Amino acid sequence: MNRFSFLLRITLLLSFLSICTPDLHAQSKPPQKTYMYLIYHKLNPGLTIQDALSVEREWKKVNQAAVDEGKMEGWYMTVKQFTSNPNQTEYDYVTRIVTHEMAIKGASPEAMTRMYGDSVQAKIADLQKRDRATAPVVKIEIWEITDGTFAPKFAPDGTQFMVIERIKRRNPGADYEGLVGQLKRLSEDRIKRGNLLGWDFSSLVIPNGSEKGYEFSIAQYVTNLGAIANPILADTPTPIMPAPAYRQLRSQTAQMFDVVRQEVYRFQEYTTKPGN
């Protein structure tokens, strides 16, 4: 099953559920939500990331059209650099689709026609075929980004790293929101000092079960990994946070969350928002 047929089934199911669920808060407009589709790719034997680039750059064009029309917040190809996963070759890179709806909306027929003329269906079919022959999809996850903070006008430029921690509560049901708020405030201070580009906290939506092993994700966006090693600039005359307070925060975090997996990615290809 290719990525689009799989995602189409999920989208149709979620659309049906949204229609059938009564609106219990019709009088109040809820905050805008942000969802992230993570599409994991494994290179076929003998192929490298360079072989995948021609395919993913074509997907970038398709998704850029959707971003330009406001149908999608962004599309990103992120290449794995390090992982704590015992199965080091489970996947090689991840494409991320960010949207404000729990659905993927592509570009309009008019935009697709401008790119491919009268051969839209043939071009997309060929692209899907090349995709499967190069780096088939081995796993898909849908996350809700529930909190975050970023430097003004932050956007990937191909040099930044994304450090991901997949986590779970040590005690199921424990209230974690206060601790996440502290981590966010520290991240805001790090951004002001140039030690961090961005930070976000996400909750796994689909597929989510105890066998999954993790339920949340914390992402840090940095220009170099030194920012991870020295997050409070402890060796400077004015640290971002006093060392004892930071040690206490780390201890509280370790008591609340178990880091199930840590990975480092580099942005390889990405769409851009109009005006950036």
C-alpha positions, 0 to 999 in steps of 0.5 A: 500500500503506498503512502497516499492510499494509506493516508487517504483511508485515515483522512476519510475515517477522521473526516467521518468521525468529525462529522458524526461528533456533536459540537459541544462547544459551539459558542466558543472557538477553540484554539487552533490545533497543529498536527504533524504527520511523520512518514518514515522511509527506509532506503532500498538496498544499495541506495543512499540519501542522494538517490532519494533526493530526486524523488523527495524534491519532486514531492517538495514541489507538490507540497509547496503548492499546497503551502502556497495555497494555505492548505498545509503549514509545511513539508520537511525532509529530515535525515537521521544522523543519530538514534538510540534505536537498537534497530539502527536501520529501521528507517533512514529519513522522515518526511514531516507534514504539518497542518492545522487539521487532522487531514492532509489537503493537497494543492488545488487541481488548478495548481497541479495543472500549472505544474504538470499540464494535462498529465497530472495523474500520470506524473503523480503515478510515476512519482509514487512508483519511483518513491516505492522503488527508492525509499518505501514508507515503513511507518506513519505516525500522527502527532498533535503539537500541543505547545512550543516556542520559536525564535522570530521568523525561524525557518529551516535552512539546511544547517540546523539539527533537530534533537528529538526525545520520545518519552513516556510518563513513569507513572501513567496518569501523572500530571505533567503540564506544570513541568512542561511549562517550566521546560518551555520557560527555560526554552524561551530564555535560551532562545533569547540568549541565542542558545536555541532556535525552537522547542516544541512538545507533542502528543502521539495521536495515532497509532497510540497504545501501551505497546508503542513505548512512548506517548510524547515527544520533545523537540529542540532545534539548534544550530549545533549540538553544543547547545544540547551539551550546554543548555544554560551556558553554564560556563559564561558569566551570566548563565541562563539559569543557576546551576542548582536550579537547572539540576533540580529541573533535570531531576524533576524531568527524569522523575516524570519522564522516561526517555524511550528514544533519542534521535538527531535529524538534519533538515535536508529539503523543506517548503517555505511559507509565503513571505519568509 
